[in-house]
Structure formats: structure tokens, C-alpha cells
Amino acid sequence: MRGSGTFWNPRGERQLKHMISTQDALVLVEKSADRFVDAVGALGEGELRAPALLDGWTRADGIAHVAQALGAYVRILRIAARGGAAGDPAEGSAELAAYLRAVGETAAQPGPVLTAELRECADEFTSRARALDPSVWDREVTSKGGWRHSTRYTLLRCLRELETHHTDLGIGYDSTNWPGPYMSWALDDTLRTLRSRGFPLASVEATDLGMHWDISPSGPRVALPAHLLLGWLAGRTPAEALGDGPLPVPPPWPQPPVTV
């Protein structure tokens, strides 16, 4: 009998939770960052100031957001290297205000300066990650937003940031370009969280990955290619485009992980 919350292949065989090794995650982040920075560097000033696919964002806003997020992930790596000291969620309002100011200031820079800052932030993150002592990756950290997870999970957060917001720029990179290992992890991470919160979806199957998740005792069953599933759960693909009948509305994405 299938146990709720585990995932299965189409033959009904129980499979281990999908994981990405630290080394593989590092390579994925480096490649994703290179794609993102190269794509941004090819944009002219007018293209940077044009609307992105997210309401209220220009492309420059999206790029600036990623640069600031990379800086936040660098700070998490520093925390981990010092012993995993926790951030203070009580500082959330001040942190958000500072973040919004930083995004606005970064986005207002001329294109070449914006691209250079993005590249600098990406390089700093990957170089710090490469230099981190292997013993640190399992150390628990707490971000300023209150998310608690292993240091290793920071790599995956960074990968998700890069892949999602590259798509949001609306410059020809979409969910069909997302790497398979990233989609496998992101679906598993998202669906385990949704299961823990009673999301009304009976099961999900990524038809092109051979992965199946039992989520809830009731609700619709969805079987689609991974990029459509993840695009929907991430709020980037409307449910109507899936052609699979009425579906529940996913919560804001991403959600804090259950356990990592």
C-alpha cells in the first residue's frame, strides 16, 4: 500500500526522496548563474527597463532582487562558517525595508553596472560555497526570515532563485528550460511541504520524470510534465493552462521547508 507523503514510480515501487548532492548542487548553481548573468548582459537599457512577467516588476527590478538575494545567501554561508548562529526573525520589518531600498537602488543603476554587480554577487556566493569546509554543510542555520534549514539547503534556495527569476524576465528562458535535477528536487521539496499543510490534492505525477507523490486523502489527481507542475505550483503557470480540470490554488511560493 502506498504510504502518504512518499513518492513512487509508475510500477508502484517505493523510491527514496530525491536529493541533490552538495557537489552537484554547486555545479547546478554555477551553471544557472552563468546563464542568468550572460542573459542579463545581453540586454540593452530599454530592455532592462521594460516590464518583467511579474506584476509591478521591471526586468531591472528582477535582476536587482536576485543580486540582493545572492548577498543574503552569502551572509547565511558566513553564519554557517561561524557556527550556525541564528538570524533574528524579530528584525524582519527592518530587514524588509532595507531590502526594498537596496533593490530599488540596485535596479536604478545603468545596465553595465547592474550586470557587474550581479556577476560580483554570483561569484562571491559560488566562491564562498566552494571554500566552505565540508563539515559545515550539515550545520543548521536560521535566516533573517526565520527559515531553519541545513547550510546545504542554501545552495538549493540559490538555485531556485536563479532559475525562477530567469524565467520571470520574459526573455525567452521559460520552464521548459529548467534543468531536470532542479525540477525533481523543487517538486519534491514543494510537495512535501504542501502535504504537511493539508493541501487538498490527492496525488501528483511528473510524467516525464517517473515520480509520484501522494499528498492528501482527497482532492484531484494531477499527472503532467514536470515543468508544467512546477510552473503551476510556483505561480508561473495558470491552472487553466494545465487542462486538468479545477485545481486548488497553491499558497505563495516558495514555502519554508518541512525538514532538510
Backbone as numpy.savetxt, mean C-alpha at the origin, in Angstrom:
# Nx Ny Nz CAx CAy CAz Cx Cy Cz
-13.06 -29.56 5.80 -13.91 -28.36 5.80 -13.03 -27.11 5.80
-13.42 -26.13 5.03 -12.62 -24.91 4.95 -12.77 -24.09 6.22
-11.64 -23.69 6.78 -11.69 -22.86 7.97 -11.79 -21.40 7.61
-12.68 -20.67 8.25 -12.86 -19.26 7.94 -11.58 -18.49 8.19
-11.22 -17.68 7.20 -10.06 -16.82 7.36 -8.79 -17.39 6.77
-8.78 -18.67 6.40 -7.62 -19.21 5.71 -7.88 -19.11 4.22
-6.85 -19.27 3.40 -7.15 -19.27 1.97 -6.75 -20.60 1.37
-7.41 -20.91 0.27 -7.35 -22.23 -0.32 -7.13 -22.10 -1.81
-6.53 -23.13 -2.41 -6.44 -23.14 -3.86 -7.69 -23.78 -4.44
-7.89 -23.72 -5.76 -9.14 -24.22 -6.34 -9.38 -25.71 -6.07
-8.38 -26.48 -5.72 -8.55 -27.90 -5.44 -8.96 -28.15 -3.99
-9.14 -27.08 -3.22 -9.57 -27.24 -1.85 -8.44 -27.55 -0.89
-7.20 -27.34 -1.31 -6.06 -27.62 -0.46 -5.70 -26.39 0.35
-5.51 -26.57 1.65 -5.16 -25.44 2.52 -3.76 -24.95 2.18
-3.60 -23.64 2.06 -2.31 -23.05 1.72 -1.84 -22.15 2.86
-0.55 -21.93 2.92 0.01 -21.01 3.90 -0.30 -19.59 3.50
-0.42 -18.71 4.49 -0.62 -17.28 4.24 0.50 -16.75 3.36
0.13 -15.98 2.37 1.14 -15.47 1.44 2.06 -14.49 2.15
3.33 -14.68 1.96 4.31 -13.79 2.55 5.34 -13.40 1.49
5.94 -12.24 1.66 7.05 -11.80 0.83 8.27 -11.70 1.72
9.36 -12.31 1.34 10.57 -12.25 2.16 11.09 -10.82 2.21
11.91 -10.55 3.20 12.48 -9.21 3.34 13.28 -8.84 2.10
14.10 -9.75 1.61 14.92 -9.46 0.44 14.04 -9.20 -0.78
13.02 -10.02 -0.99 12.13 -9.82 -2.13 11.37 -8.50 -2.01
10.96 -8.17 -0.78 10.26 -6.90 -0.58 11.16 -5.72 -0.90
12.41 -5.79 -0.51 13.36 -4.73 -0.82 13.50 -4.54 -2.33
13.62 -5.64 -3.05 13.75 -5.55 -4.51 12.49 -4.97 -5.13
11.34 -5.40 -4.65 10.07 -4.87 -5.17 9.96 -3.37 -4.93
10.35 -2.92 -3.73 10.30 -1.49 -3.42 11.24 -0.71 -4.32
12.45 -1.19 -4.50 13.42 -0.49 -5.35 12.92 -0.37 -6.78
12.37 -1.44 -7.32 11.87 -1.40 -8.70 10.65 -0.48 -8.81
9.77 -0.55 -7.82 8.58 0.29 -7.83 8.96 1.77 -7.72
9.93 2.08 -6.85 10.38 3.46 -6.71 11.01 3.97 -8.00
11.81 3.13 -8.65 12.42 3.55 -9.92 11.36 3.85 -10.97
10.35 2.98 -11.05 9.27 3.21 -12.03 8.56 4.53 -11.74
8.27 4.74 -10.45 7.52 5.93 -10.06 8.33 7.20 -10.36
9.59 7.22 -9.94 10.42 8.41 -10.13 10.66 8.67 -11.62
10.91 7.62 -12.39 11.14 7.80 -13.83 9.89 8.36 -14.51
8.71 7.87 -14.11 7.47 8.37 -14.69 7.24 9.83 -14.34
7.51 10.19 -13.09 7.35 11.58 -12.65 8.32 12.49 -13.39
9.56 12.03 -13.56 10.57 12.84 -14.24 10.24 13.15 -15.68
9.36 12.33 -16.28 8.99 12.55 -17.68 7.84 13.53 -17.84
7.27 14.00 -16.74 6.12 14.91 -16.82 6.56 16.36 -16.94
5.87 17.08 -17.79 6.10 18.52 -17.90 5.37 19.26 -16.80
5.64 20.56 -16.70 5.06 21.37 -15.62 3.53 21.36 -15.69
2.99 21.49 -16.89 1.53 21.47 -17.02 0.93 20.14 -16.62
1.60 19.06 -16.95 1.11 17.73 -16.57 1.14 17.54 -15.06
2.13 18.09 -14.41 2.22 17.98 -12.96 1.08 18.71 -12.26
0.64 19.82 -12.84 -0.41 20.63 -12.21 -1.80 20.18 -12.61
-1.90 19.19 -13.49 -3.21 18.67 -13.92 -3.80 17.79 -12.83
-5.13 17.60 -12.86 -5.77 16.77 -11.83 -5.29 15.32 -11.88
-5.13 14.74 -10.71 -4.88 13.31 -10.60 -6.22 12.59 -10.57
-6.20 11.27 -10.43 -7.45 10.51 -10.42 -8.17 10.57 -9.07
-7.49 11.01 -8.03 -8.13 11.18 -6.72 -8.73 12.59 -6.63
-9.96 12.67 -6.19 -10.64 13.97 -6.10 -9.84 14.95 -5.26
-9.67 16.16 -5.79 -9.01 17.22 -5.05 -7.50 17.21 -5.13
-6.93 16.23 -5.80 -5.47 16.13 -5.92 -5.02 16.52 -7.33
-3.95 17.29 -7.39 -3.21 17.38 -8.65 -2.17 16.26 -8.64
-1.55 16.04 -9.78 -0.48 15.03 -9.81 0.66 15.44 -8.87
0.96 16.74 -8.84 2.01 17.21 -7.94 1.66 16.92 -6.48
0.38 17.04 -6.13 -0.06 16.71 -4.76 0.22 15.24 -4.46
-0.12 14.35 -5.41 0.11 12.93 -5.22 1.57 12.59 -5.07
2.39 13.23 -5.88 3.84 13.00 -5.82 4.40 13.49 -4.49
3.95 14.67 -4.07 4.40 15.22 -2.79 3.97 14.34 -1.63
2.77 13.80 -1.71 2.30 12.88 -0.67 3.23 11.68 -0.56
3.61 11.11 -1.70 4.49 9.94 -1.68 5.85 10.32 -1.09
6.37 11.47 -1.47 7.67 11.90 -0.93 7.60 12.03 0.59
6.52 12.62 1.09 6.39 12.77 2.55 6.18 11.42 3.23
5.45 10.53 2.58 5.25 9.19 3.15 6.57 8.45 3.24
7.40 8.56 2.21 8.72 7.93 2.24 9.53 8.46 3.42
9.44 9.76 3.65 10.12 10.34 4.80 9.62 9.76 6.12
8.30 9.53 6.20 7.73 8.93 7.42 8.24 7.50 7.61
8.38 6.77 6.51 8.87 5.39 6.61 10.35 5.37 6.99
11.10 6.35 6.55 12.49 6.48 7.00 12.54 6.66 8.50
11.64 7.48 9.04 11.61 7.71 10.48 11.26 6.43 11.24
10.38 5.61 10.66 10.05 4.33 11.30 11.27 3.43 11.34
12.05 3.41 10.26 13.27 2.60 10.25 14.26 3.10 11.31
14.33 4.42 11.48 15.20 4.97 12.53 14.73 4.52 13.91
13.41 4.55 14.12 12.85 4.11 15.40 13.22 2.65 15.65
13.09 1.84 14.62 13.40 0.42 14.75 14.86 0.20 15.09
15.74 0.95 14.42 17.17 0.79 14.66 17.55 1.20 16.09
16.76 2.11 16.69 17.03 2.55 18.05 16.43 1.61 19.09
15.65 0.64 18.63 15.07 -0.31 19.58 13.57 -0.44 19.52
12.95 0.22 18.53 11.52 0.05 18.36 10.67 0.90 19.27
11.17 2.06 19.67 10.38 2.96 20.52 9.09 3.35 19.80
8.04 3.49 20.55 6.72 3.75 19.97 6.55 5.21 19.61
5.77 5.45 18.57 5.31 6.80 18.29 4.19 7.14 19.26
3.76 8.37 19.26 2.71 8.80 20.18 1.46 9.15 19.39
0.44 8.26 19.38 -0.78 8.56 18.64 -1.45 9.85 19.08
-1.20 10.29 20.31 -1.82 11.52 20.82 -1.34 12.74 20.05
-0.21 12.60 19.34 0.30 13.71 18.55 -0.31 13.75 17.16
-1.35 12.93 16.93 -1.90 12.77 15.59 -2.33 14.07 14.92
-3.05 14.95 15.64 -3.55 16.18 15.04 -2.41 17.09 14.60
-1.40 17.24 15.46 -0.26 18.08 15.11 0.51 17.47 13.95
0.64 16.14 13.97 1.35 15.46 12.88 0.62 15.66 11.56
-0.71 15.55 11.57 -1.49 15.71 10.35 -1.34 17.12 9.80
-1.40 18.12 10.67 -1.24 19.50 10.22 0.14 19.72 9.61
1.17 19.17 10.25 2.53 19.31 9.72 2.67 18.59 8.39
2.04 17.43 8.30 2.08 16.67 7.04 1.42 17.45 5.91
0.25 18.01 6.16 -0.46 18.75 5.12 0.34 19.97 4.66
0.98 20.65 5.61 1.83 21.79 5.22 2.99 21.32 4.35
3.61 20.22 4.76 4.76 19.71 4.02 4.37 19.27 2.61
3.21 18.63 2.48 2.74 18.21 1.15 2.50 19.43 0.27
1.85 20.44 0.83 1.58 21.64 0.05 2.85 22.33 -0.40
3.81 22.44 0.50 5.08 23.09 0.15 5.86 22.29 -0.88
5.86 20.96 -0.72 6.58 20.11 -1.66 5.93 20.16 -3.03
4.59 20.10 -3.08 3.88 20.10 -4.36 4.06 21.40 -5.12
4.29 22.50 -4.42 4.42 23.80 -5.06 5.77 24.00 -5.74
6.71 23.11 -5.50 8.05 23.27 -6.08 8.03 23.03 -7.60
8.95 23.63 -8.32 9.06 23.35 -9.76 9.29 21.87 -10.01
8.85 21.40 -11.16 8.94 19.98 -11.48 10.29 19.33 -11.22
11.39 19.89 -11.71 12.69 19.25 -11.49 13.05 19.14 -10.01
12.67 20.15 -9.23 12.97 20.12 -7.79 12.11 19.07 -7.10
10.84 18.99 -7.48 9.92 18.00 -6.94 10.42 16.59 -7.23
10.84 16.36 -8.47 11.35 15.04 -8.85 12.61 14.70 -8.08
13.50 15.68 -7.92 14.75 15.44 -7.19 14.47 15.09 -5.73
13.49 15.77 -5.11 13.17 15.47 -3.73 12.57 14.07 -3.60
11.71 13.72 -4.56 11.13 12.38 -4.56 12.23 11.32 -4.66
13.17 11.53 -5.56 14.26 10.58 -5.74 15.11 10.48 -4.46
15.39 11.64 -3.85 16.19 11.65 -2.63 15.49 10.86 -1.52
14.18 11.05 -1.38 13.43 10.35 -0.34 13.41 8.84 -0.60
13.23 8.47 -1.87 13.21 7.04 -2.22 14.57 6.41 -1.97
15.62 7.10 -2.36 16.98 6.57 -2.18 17.32 6.43 -0.70
16.89 7.42 0.10 17.19 7.34 1.53 16.48 6.15 2.16
15.23 5.93 1.76 14.50 4.81 2.34 15.17 3.48 1.98
15.46 3.28 0.70 16.01 1.99 0.28 17.42 1.78 0.83
18.22 2.85 0.92 19.57 2.68 1.45 19.53 2.36 2.94
18.65 3.01 3.68 18.51 2.69 5.10 18.00 1.27 5.31
17.07 0.87 4.46 16.55 -0.49 4.57 17.64 -1.51 4.28
18.45 -1.25 3.27 19.54 -2.16 2.92 20.56 -2.27 4.05
20.76 -1.17 4.77 21.79 -1.14 5.82 21.29 -1.65 7.16
20.00 -1.92 7.27 19.43 -2.31 8.57 19.92 -3.70 8.97
20.28 -3.84 10.23 20.71 -5.14 10.74 19.56 -6.14 10.61
19.82 -7.35 10.13 18.75 -8.34 9.94 17.92 -8.60 11.19
18.52 -8.44 12.36 17.79 -8.71 13.60 16.68 -7.68 13.85
16.74 -6.55 13.16 15.78 -5.47 13.40 14.44 -5.72 12.71
14.44 -6.51 11.64 13.23 -6.64 10.82 12.03 -7.20 11.59
12.28 -8.01 12.59 11.18 -8.58 13.37 10.77 -7.70 14.55
11.48 -6.61 14.74 11.20 -5.72 15.88 9.89 -4.97 15.65
9.07 -4.88 16.70 7.80 -4.17 16.57 8.01 -2.66 16.68
7.31 -1.92 15.83 7.34 -0.46 15.87 5.90 0.05 15.89
5.74 1.27 16.33 4.44 1.93 16.32 4.59 3.26 15.61
3.85 3.44 14.55 3.94 4.70 13.80 3.19 5.80 14.54
3.39 7.04 14.09 2.71 8.17 14.71 1.19 8.03 14.62
0.73 7.31 13.58 -0.71 7.10 13.44 -1.26 6.01 14.33
-0.37 5.36 15.09 -0.82 4.33 16.01 -0.78 2.93 15.45
-0.32 2.77 14.20 -0.23 1.43 13.63 0.92 0.68 14.29
0.66 -0.54 14.76 1.69 -1.38 15.35 1.96 -2.56 14.43
3.21 -2.75 14.09 3.57 -3.84 13.19 5.07 -4.07 13.24
5.51 -5.12 12.59 6.94 -5.40 12.51 7.63 -4.37 11.62
8.92 -4.22 11.81 9.69 -3.33 10.94 9.59 -3.80 9.49
9.58 -5.10 9.28 9.47 -5.66 7.93 8.22 -5.16 7.21
7.14 -5.01 7.96 5.88 -4.57 7.35 6.01 -3.16 6.77
6.95 -2.38 7.28 7.17 -1.04 6.73 7.56 -1.10 5.26
8.32 -2.11 4.87 8.67 -2.28 3.46 7.41 -2.46 2.62
6.48 -3.24 3.13 5.26 -3.52 2.38 4.34 -2.30 2.34
4.33 -1.54 3.42 3.58 -0.28 3.39 4.14 0.66 2.32
5.45 0.71 2.24 6.09 1.56 1.24 5.76 1.09 -0.17
5.81 -0.22 -0.38 5.47 -0.78 -1.69 4.04 -0.43 -2.06
3.13 -0.57 -1.12 1.73 -0.25 -1.37 1.57 1.23 -1.71
2.28 2.08 -1.00 2.23 3.52 -1.26 2.64 3.83 -2.70
3.74 3.27 -3.11 4.28 3.54 -4.45 3.36 3.02 -5.55
2.92 1.77 -5.41 2.09 1.17 -6.46 0.73 1.86 -6.56
0.11 2.12 -5.43 -1.23 2.73 -5.45 -1.19 4.13 -6.02
-0.25 4.94 -5.56 -0.26 6.33 -5.99 0.35 6.54 -7.38
1.14 5.59 -7.84 1.55 5.63 -9.25 0.30 5.50 -10.12
-0.59 4.59 -9.72 -1.86 4.44 -10.44 -2.69 5.71 -10.37
-2.69 6.35 -9.20 -3.52 7.54 -9.00 -3.10 8.73 -9.87
-1.88 8.72 -10.37 -1.42 9.84 -11.20 -2.16 9.90 -12.54
-2.70 8.77 -12.98 -3.43 8.76 -14.25 -2.56 9.03 -15.45
-1.42 8.39 -15.50 -0.47 8.63 -16.61 -0.15 7.32 -17.35
-1.10 6.37 -17.31 -0.92 5.14 -18.07 -0.52 3.93 -17.26
-0.25 4.12 -15.98 0.09 3.00 -15.10 -1.15 2.69 -14.29
-1.73 1.49 -14.49 -2.96 1.16 -13.78 -2.84 -0.17 -13.07
-3.94 -0.66 -12.54 -3.90 -1.87 -11.71 -3.42 -3.10 -12.48
-3.55 -3.09 -13.80 -3.06 -4.22 -14.58 -1.53 -4.28 -14.57
-0.88 -3.20 -14.17 0.58 -3.16 -14.11 1.13 -3.56 -12.74
0.26 -3.73 -11.75 0.74 -4.07 -10.42 1.43 -5.43 -10.42
2.59 -5.54 -9.79 3.30 -6.83 -9.75 2.49 -7.90 -9.02
2.57 -9.13 -9.53 1.83 -10.24 -8.93 2.12 -10.45 -7.46
3.40 -10.46 -7.03 3.68 -10.65 -5.61 3.06 -9.57 -4.73
3.06 -8.33 -5.25 2.43 -7.25 -4.49 0.94 -7.50 -4.34
0.26 -7.87 -5.43 -1.19 -8.10 -5.36 -1.52 -9.26 -4.42
-0.73 -10.33 -4.48 -0.97 -11.48 -3.60 -0.90 -11.05 -2.14
0.16 -10.31 -1.80 0.30 -9.86 -0.41 -0.81 -8.88 -0.03
-1.06 -7.88 -0.87 -2.02 -6.83 -0.53 -3.43 -7.39 -0.38
-3.80 -8.33 -1.22 -5.11 -8.96 -1.07 -5.19 -9.74 0.24
-4.17 -10.52 0.52 -4.18 -11.31 1.75 -4.23 -10.41 2.98
-3.41 -9.37 2.98 -3.37 -8.44 4.10 -4.72 -7.75 4.30
-5.31 -7.28 3.20 -6.58 -6.57 3.27 -7.71 -7.48 3.70
-7.77 -8.68 3.12 -8.90 -9.57 3.40 -8.84 -10.16 4.81
-7.64 -10.37 5.34 -7.55 -10.82 6.73 -8.06 -9.73 7.68
-7.76 -8.48 7.35 -8.26 -7.38 8.18 -9.78 -7.28 8.07
-10.32 -7.40 6.85 -11.77 -7.31 6.67 -12.49 -8.46 7.39
-11.90 -9.64 7.35 -12.50 -10.77 8.06 -12.59 -10.48 9.56
-11.53 -9.89 10.11 -11.51 -9.62 11.55 -12.57 -8.59 11.94
-13.06 -7.83 10.97 -14.04 -6.77 11.24 -15.44 -7.13 10.76
-15.63 -8.40 10.38 -16.96 -8.86 10.01 -17.48 -8.29 8.71
-16.61 -8.03 7.77 -17.03 -7.48 6.48 -17.96 -8.48 5.79
-19.14 -8.05 5.32 -20.17 -8.98 4.81 -19.88 -9.50 3.39
-18.84 -10.27 3.28 -18.45 -10.88 2.01 -18.12 -12.34 2.31
-18.81 -13.28 1.69 -18.63 -14.70 2.04 -17.25 -15.20 1.65
-16.84 -14.94 0.43 -15.53 -15.44 -0.01 -15.03 -14.62 -1.19
-13.73 -14.70 -1.39 -13.07 -14.00 -2.49 -12.10 -14.98 -3.14
-12.11 -14.99 -4.47 -11.15 -15.81 -5.20 -10.45 -14.95 -6.25
-9.13 -14.94 -6.21 -8.33 -14.28 -7.25 -8.08 -15.34 -8.33
-8.86 -15.27 -9.39 -8.88 -16.36 -10.37 -7.55 -16.56 -11.09
-6.77 -15.50 -11.22 -5.50 -15.62 -11.94 -4.35 -16.00 -11.01
-4.57 -15.96 -9.70 -3.51 -16.30 -8.75 -3.74 -17.64 -8.05
-4.93 -18.23 -8.26 -5.24 -19.48 -7.58 -5.35 -19.33 -6.08
-5.84 -18.19 -5.61 -5.95 -17.90 -4.19 -7.41 -17.70 -3.81
-7.79 -18.23 -2.64 -9.17 -18.17 -2.18 -9.18 -17.81 -0.69
-10.08 -16.91 -0.33 -10.23 -16.51 1.07 -11.69 -16.68 1.50
-11.93 -17.32 2.63 -13.24 -17.35 3.26 -13.28 -16.20 4.25
-14.27 -15.32 4.11 -14.29 -14.08 4.89 -15.38 -14.09 5.95
-16.60 -14.42 5.56 -17.75 -14.28 6.46 -18.73 -15.43 6.21
-19.58 -15.77 7.20 -20.56 -16.83 6.99 -21.61 -16.50 5.94
-21.79 -15.22 5.63 -22.80 -14.83 4.66 -22.29 -13.69 3.79
-23.05 -13.41 2.73 -22.66 -12.35 1.83 -22.33 -12.89 0.46
-22.07 -12.00 -0.50 -21.76 -12.44 -1.86 -20.40 -13.13 -1.95
-20.26 -13.92 -2.99 -18.98 -14.56 -3.31 -18.44 -13.90 -4.57
-17.18 -13.53 -4.53 -16.58 -12.79 -5.64 -15.39 -13.57 -6.18
-15.37 -13.79 -7.49 -14.25 -14.47 -8.15 -13.86 -13.66 -9.38
-12.70 -13.01 -9.30 -12.26 -12.11 -10.37 -10.74 -12.09 -10.42
-10.15 -11.55 -11.49 -8.70 -11.36 -11.50 -8.23 -10.46 -10.35
-7.01 -10.69 -9.90 -6.48 -10.01 -8.71 -6.51 -8.49 -8.85
-6.16 -7.95 -10.02 -6.07 -6.49 -10.13 -7.44 -5.84 -9.98
-8.51 -6.52 -10.40 -9.85 -5.97 -10.22 -10.27 -6.04 -8.75
-9.96 -7.16 -8.11 -10.30 -7.30 -6.69 -9.60 -6.25 -5.85
-8.29 -6.13 -6.04 -7.53 -5.18 -5.23 -7.92 -3.75 -5.58
-8.16 -3.48 -6.85 -8.60 -2.14 -7.24 -9.90 -1.75 -6.57
-10.81 -2.71 -6.47 -12.10 -2.45 -5.79 -11.89 -2.24 -4.30
-11.16 -3.13 -3.65 -10.94 -3.02 -2.21 -10.17 -1.75 -1.85
-9.33 -1.29 -2.78 -8.54 -0.07 -2.54 -9.29 1.19 -2.92
-10.52 1.06 -3.38 -11.30 2.23 -3.75 -10.90 2.84 -5.08
-10.20 2.07 -5.91 -9.75 2.59 -7.21 -10.56 2.05 -8.37
-11.31 0.98 -8.17 -12.16 0.40 -9.19 -13.58 0.36 -8.65
-14.55 1.01 -9.32 -15.93 0.99 -8.81 -16.52 -0.41 -8.87
-17.37 -0.72 -7.90 -17.98 -2.05 -7.85 -18.76 -2.35 -9.13
-19.35 -1.32 -9.72 -20.14 -1.52 -10.94 -19.29 -2.08 -12.08
-18.00 -1.75 -12.06 -17.11 -2.21 -13.14 -16.78 -3.68 -13.01
-17.08 -4.29 -11.86 -16.74 -5.69 -11.65 -17.78 -6.62 -12.27
-19.00 -6.11 -12.48 -20.02 -6.92 -13.12 -20.37 -8.17 -12.34
-20.33 -8.09 -11.01 -20.54 -9.29 -10.19 -21.71 -9.12 -9.23
-22.67 -8.25 -9.58 -23.82 -8.04 -8.72 -23.51 -7.06 -7.60
-24.51 -6.75 -6.77 -24.32 -5.80 -5.66 -23.24 -6.28 -4.70
-22.38 -5.35 -4.31 -21.29 -5.69 -3.39 -21.27 -4.70 -2.23
-20.82 -5.13 -1.06 -20.71 -4.19 0.06 -19.63 -3.15 -0.22
-19.73 -2.02 0.46 -18.76 -0.94 0.27 -17.57 -1.17 1.20
-16.36 -1.33 0.66 -15.20 -1.54 1.53 -14.92 -0.31 2.38
-14.32 -0.49 3.54 -13.95 0.66 4.39 -12.79 1.42 3.76
-12.49 2.61 4.29 -11.32 3.36 3.78 -10.08 2.47 3.77
-9.28 2.65 2.75 -8.13 1.76 2.53 -6.86 2.57 2.47
-5.75 2.06 3.03 -5.64 0.79 3.75 -6.07 0.90 5.20
-6.32 -0.27 5.80 -6.63 -0.37 7.20 -5.39 -0.88 7.95
-5.25 -0.57 9.24 -4.15 -1.14 10.01 -4.18 -2.65 9.96
-3.03 -3.29 9.92 -2.99 -4.76 9.83 -3.50 -5.42 11.12
-3.96 -6.65 10.96 -4.42 -7.41 12.12 -3.22 -7.86 12.94
-2.38 -8.70 12.35 -1.13 -9.12 12.99 -0.09 -9.29 11.90
1.10 -8.78 12.11 2.18 -8.94 11.12 3.47 -9.17 11.88
